[in-house]
Amino acid sequence: SETMINPSQLAKTLDFKTGVVSTGNSLDKTDECDKRMLENDASVKDMEAAAIAWSCALLKKPFLGVKVVTDIVDGDIPTQDEFMANLATAAKSLQEALPRVLDAIVGKTYSDL
């Protein structure tokens, strides 16, 4: 539709990465998480955005998520340690990214982008 923003084009314009988000109910990596990520070709596991995206898809509503990664699923560092070590950097990255996203989309339509 003319009022929908193309997330892939927006990501390209802003030089952001895109990917499929999987979800789970644990910060830790589990065999079930690995299975779901492989089945869905997911790049990241998330505990919030995936549920919101799923709800939006059910209701046929647009969804645009902007996320930062705090821990690497297949890393050697314990999840909670890696999360805490990367939290400040991730927060700073998100703080820098959000104004760019808003500047790029506010008041614009798909054809503007």
LINSUL-V353155 format. One record per backbone hydrogen bond with DSSP energy under -1.0 kcal/mol. CO is the residue of the C=O (numbers start at 0). NH is the residue of the N-H. E is the energy in kcal/mol with one decimal. If there is no record, write none. Layout:
# LINSUL-V353155
[[CO:NH:E] [CO:NH:E]]
This chain:
# LINSUL-V353155
[[0:3:-1.2] [1:109:-1.4] [5:9:-2.4] [6:10:-2.7] [7:11:-2.0] [8:12:-2.7] [9:13:-2.3] [10:15:-3.0] [19:42:-2.8] [19:43:-1.4] [21:45:-2.5] [29:33:-2.2] [30:34:-2.3] [31:35:-2.6] [32:36:-2.7] [33:37:-2.4] [34:38:-2.6] [35:39:-1.7] [36:41:-2.5] [43:21:-2.9] [47:51:-1.6] [48:52:-3.0] [49:53:-2.4] [50:54:-2.2] [51:55:-2.5] [52:56:-2.5] [53:57:-2.3] [54:58:-1.8] [55:60:-3.1] [56:59:-1.1] [71:74:-1.7] [77:81:-2.5] [78:82:-2.8] [79:83:-2.0] [80:84:-2.2] [81:85:-1.9] [82:86:-1.2] [85:89:-2.8] [86:90:-2.7] [87:91:-2.2] [88:92:-2.3] [89:93:-2.4] [90:94:-2.4] [91:95:-1.8] [92:96:-2.0] [93:97:-2.6] [96:100:-2.2] [97:101:-2.8] [98:102:-2.6] [99:103:-1.7] [100:104:-1.4] [101:105:-2.6] [104:107:-2.3] [108:112:-1.1]]
